[in-house]
Amino acid sequence: MTTSTFQYAPRFFVKQRLTMMVNRYEIVEANPDGSEGRIFAIAQQKRMAMKEQVTFYADEAKTMPLFGFKARQAIDVAASYDVTAADGTIIGSFQKDFAQSLLRTSFHLRGAGIEAYGQERNQTLAILRRFINLPLALHFDFIDRATGAPVMTSERQFSMRDKYTVTVPDQRVDFRLAAAMAVGLDALMQR
């Protein structure tokens, strides 16, 4: 995948890979029949960094960065994250809504021509998840603030290893922004 020619994907998977030293994710194409296709990107989260940062690469060897996201500030309960192309151009951003997230994790998502709001789909599971560390289904729905139309969903599959199905019905949402938000939902929820 090259980001200059590929900026929209209606559906893809995010799979966390278990490693000792870093959080790694595979961003995988969803074939029309629902099976897994090619790997679009490999994401790696820096651990123990002063600012939260995740870089997405085109290959396992991490020789070609494609895009990434990074916290604007070092410590902030309502942190904002900029999503950037490999050259540093800002694609969009997302921000945790701290007040709303006390009972139901919520995020603002912004990109070219789009402003959306997303939160955990199930209020009861959201509260349970705060007290029980089990692989509960974790689903997020993002809607366009102006129209109320669905923009993106991220649905966790029931398993011990994190795997998400991400659906993006709104073609205005850049694939890189959607992938960054999907990985951010997992990586930042573990904090």
C-alpha positions as CSV (number, residue, x, y, z in Angstrom):
1,M,0.0,0.0,0.0
2,T,1.2,3.5,-0.7
3,T,-0.7,6.3,1.0
4,S,-0.6,8.5,-2.1
5,T,-2.8,6.0,-4.0
6,F,-4.8,4.4,-1.2
7,Q,-6.8,6.6,1.2
8,Y,-10.1,4.9,1.7
9,A,-11.0,1.4,2.9
10,P,-14.6,0.5,3.6
11,R,-13.7,-2.4,6.0
12,F,-10.5,-3.7,7.5
13,F,-9.2,-5.7,10.5
14,V,-6.8,-4.6,13.3
15,K,-5.0,-7.5,15.0
16,Q,-2.8,-7.1,18.0
17,R,0.4,-9.1,17.9
18,L,1.8,-10.3,21.2
19,T,5.4,-9.2,21.8
20,M,7.4,-8.6,25.0
21,M,8.8,-5.2,24.3
22,V,6.3,-3.2,22.1
23,N,2.6,-3.2,21.2
24,R,2.3,-4.2,17.6
25,Y,-0.7,-4.3,15.4
26,E,-1.4,-5.6,11.9
27,I,-3.8,-3.6,9.7
28,V,-5.3,-6.2,7.4
29,E,-7.5,-5.8,4.3
30,A,-11.0,-7.3,4.5
31,N,-11.9,-9.3,1.4
32,P,-15.4,-9.1,0.0
33,D,-16.2,-12.5,1.5
34,G,-15.1,-11.4,5.0
35,S,-11.8,-13.2,5.0
36,E,-8.5,-11.6,5.7
37,G,-6.5,-10.2,2.7
38,R,-3.2,-8.5,2.5
39,I,-1.5,-6.6,5.3
40,F,-1.8,-2.8,4.7
41,A,0.4,-1.7,7.5
42,I,2.3,-2.8,10.7
43,A,1.8,-0.4,13.6
44,Q,4.2,-0.2,16.6
45,Q,3.6,1.7,19.8
46,K,6.6,3.1,21.6
47,R,6.5,2.1,25.3
48,M,7.7,4.2,28.1
49,A,7.8,7.3,25.9
50,M,7.1,10.8,27.4
51,K,4.4,11.3,24.7
52,E,2.2,8.5,23.4
53,Q,3.2,7.7,19.8
54,V,2.3,5.0,17.3
55,T,4.0,4.6,13.9
56,F,2.5,2.6,11.0
57,Y,5.0,1.0,8.6
58,A,4.6,-0.6,5.2
59,D,6.8,-3.6,6.1
60,E,7.9,-5.8,9.0
61,A,11.4,-4.5,8.9
62,K,10.1,-1.0,9.6
63,T,12.0,0.6,6.7
64,M,9.1,2.6,5.3
65,P,7.0,4.7,7.7
66,L,3.5,5.4,6.2
67,F,1.8,7.5,8.9
68,G,1.3,7.7,12.6
69,F,-0.2,9.5,15.6
70,K,1.3,11.3,18.5
71,A,0.0,13.0,21.6
72,R,0.3,16.7,21.6
73,Q,1.1,16.9,25.3
74,A,3.0,14.5,27.6
75,I,0.4,14.0,30.3
76,D,-3.2,15.0,29.9
77,V,-6.4,13.1,30.9
78,A,-8.1,14.5,27.7
79,A,-5.1,14.1,25.5
80,S,-5.3,15.1,21.8
81,Y,-3.5,13.1,19.1
82,D,-2.4,14.3,15.7
83,V,-2.5,11.8,12.9
84,T,0.2,12.6,10.3
85,A,1.4,11.3,7.0
86,A,5.0,10.1,6.7
87,D,6.1,13.6,5.7
88,G,4.5,15.2,8.8
89,T,1.5,16.6,7.1
90,I,-1.5,16.5,9.5
91,I,-4.3,14.2,8.2
92,G,-6.6,14.6,11.2
93,S,-6.8,14.3,15.0
94,F,-8.7,12.6,17.8
95,Q,-9.2,13.5,21.4
96,K,-10.5,11.6,24.4
97,D,-13.6,13.2,26.0
98,F,-12.5,12.9,29.6
99,A,-15.8,13.8,31.3
100,Q,-17.9,11.5,29.2
101,S,-15.3,8.7,29.4
102,L,-15.8,8.3,33.2
103,L,-18.7,6.0,32.5
104,R,-18.5,5.4,28.7
105,T,-15.2,5.9,26.9
106,S,-15.7,8.6,24.2
107,F,-13.6,10.3,21.5
108,H,-13.8,13.3,19.1
109,L,-12.5,12.4,15.6
110,R,-11.6,15.1,13.1
111,G,-10.4,15.0,9.5
112,A,-10.8,16.8,6.2
113,G,-14.5,17.7,6.0
114,I,-15.5,15.5,8.9
115,E,-16.1,15.9,12.6
116,A,-17.4,12.9,14.4
117,Y,-18.1,11.7,17.9
118,G,-17.6,8.1,19.0
119,Q,-18.3,6.2,22.2
120,E,-18.6,2.6,23.5
121,R,-21.8,1.1,22.2
122,N,-22.9,-0.7,25.3
123,Q,-23.2,1.4,28.6
124,T,-23.5,-1.7,30.8
125,L,-20.4,-3.3,29.3
126,A,-18.6,0.0,29.6
127,I,-19.2,0.1,33.3
128,L,-18.4,-3.6,33.8
129,R,-15.1,-3.2,31.9
130,R,-13.9,-0.7,34.5
131,F,-14.1,-3.4,37.3
132,I,-13.4,-6.7,35.4
133,N,-10.4,-7.3,33.2
134,L,-12.0,-9.8,30.8
135,P,-11.9,-10.0,27.0
136,L,-15.4,-8.4,26.8
137,A,-16.8,-7.3,23.5
138,L,-15.8,-3.7,23.0
139,H,-17.6,-1.8,20.3
140,F,-17.3,1.8,19.3
141,D,-19.6,3.8,17.1
142,F,-18.6,7.1,15.5
143,I,-21.3,9.4,14.1
144,D,-21.0,12.6,12.1
145,R,-21.8,15.6,14.4
146,A,-23.5,17.5,11.6
147,T,-25.7,14.8,10.1
148,G,-25.9,12.0,12.7
149,A,-24.8,9.5,10.0
150,P,-22.5,6.6,10.8
151,V,-18.9,7.4,10.1
152,M,-16.9,4.4,11.5
153,T,-17.4,1.4,13.8
154,S,-14.8,-0.7,15.6
155,E,-16.0,-4.0,16.9
156,R,-13.8,-6.2,19.1
157,Q,-14.1,-9.9,18.4
158,F,-14.5,-12.1,21.5
159,S,-11.0,-13.6,22.1
160,M,-8.0,-13.4,24.4
161,R,-6.0,-11.7,21.7
162,D,-7.4,-8.4,20.5
163,K,-8.9,-8.4,17.0
164,Y,-11.2,-5.7,15.7
165,T,-13.3,-5.4,12.6
166,V,-13.4,-1.8,11.5
167,T,-16.2,-0.6,9.1
168,V,-16.0,2.9,7.5
169,P,-19.2,3.7,5.6
170,D,-18.2,7.4,5.1
171,Q,-15.8,7.8,2.2
172,R,-14.6,11.1,3.5
173,V,-12.7,9.3,6.3
174,D,-9.1,8.8,5.3
175,F,-8.0,5.2,5.8
176,R,-5.0,6.5,7.8
177,L,-7.2,8.4,10.2
178,A,-9.5,5.4,10.6
179,A,-6.6,3.0,11.2
180,A,-5.0,5.4,13.7
181,M,-8.2,5.8,15.6
182,A,-8.8,2.0,15.6
183,V,-5.4,1.3,17.0
184,G,-5.7,4.2,19.4
185,L,-8.9,2.7,20.8
186,D,-7.0,-0.5,21.8
187,A,-3.6,1.1,22.7
188,L,-5.0,3.9,24.8
189,M,-7.7,1.8,26.5
190,Q,-5.0,-0.3,28.0
191,R,-3.7,2.7,30.0
